[in-house]
Amino acid sequence: MEMQANQEKNRIVGGMLYLVATPIGNLSDVSERAIKVLREVDFVAAEDTRNTGKLLSCLGIHQKLISYHEHNRRERGEEILARLCGGESCALVTDAGMPAISDPGADLVKLCAERGLPATVIPGCCAAVTALALSGLDTARFSFEGFLPVENKERKKRLQEIAGERRTMIFYEAPHKLVRTLQDLSTTFGERKISLCRELTKINEEVMRTTLHGAVAYYTENSPRGEYVLIVEGGEEAGAPVASAPAAPETALSPEERVTYYCEAQGITRMAAIKLVAKEMGISKSELYRMLLPETE
């Protein structure tokens, strides 16, 4: 009886919008229920039909696909609503993770709510929550900020609005914009802990736990690769002054001691620390390497 009840509960209903979470890197994370819905709905609305087509092919599903993304959401949204009103069922997917989270699918759900059309969720992967769980930072209270605005004025305004945020903050960022975002976060927030998560659930999954200043130093030296989820420590208290960067080490310290200071105080790699110290001393990295060599032999 229980199996029959579950089958009845999971049957595909005409006129229903299904928000289907898809894997963010590991195909094995797709659920049986998601596969059933993707196979049995009348059509699938996808952010990129090429990417979704590959996913469906791997799952042995041959389904009707239409595109639904930021640039066609208004006209395509009306088309999808008309088909739902006509009794068809639709599965909405994004390229990876949960649709409607930092995704134009949110507009489609809103339209369904406004017009009394039913929608339901097939739960699964979400990059934001996955990264938060791995961050090592406070998970009791958090704020999802998604992508920061690109335009400078709006970007600065948003950062100023959240500068006093006490909850852990979650940001998304593309590799080619990462350094700029880290620099802006560092300038606005001062020194905070940060976990940078990339390639989540994939073979090359990486979680880098450091500070904002340390992250800027590292990625100024090393090219970012893959899509990033940034988990940033909240402020000490609401409205508190933004923390300033830690004071630089005394110039009386030896070059090796200064490198060690940056490695320990900011949690950055030795290579990144050497670059910082060389810049402070007004010399090249190669010259500093020569100065450090006798001390490391």
Summary of the structure (lengths in Angstrom):
residues: 297
radius of gyration: 23.9
end to end distance: 74.2
largest distance: 78.6
contacts: 913
relative contact order: 0.11
helix: 45%
strand: 16%
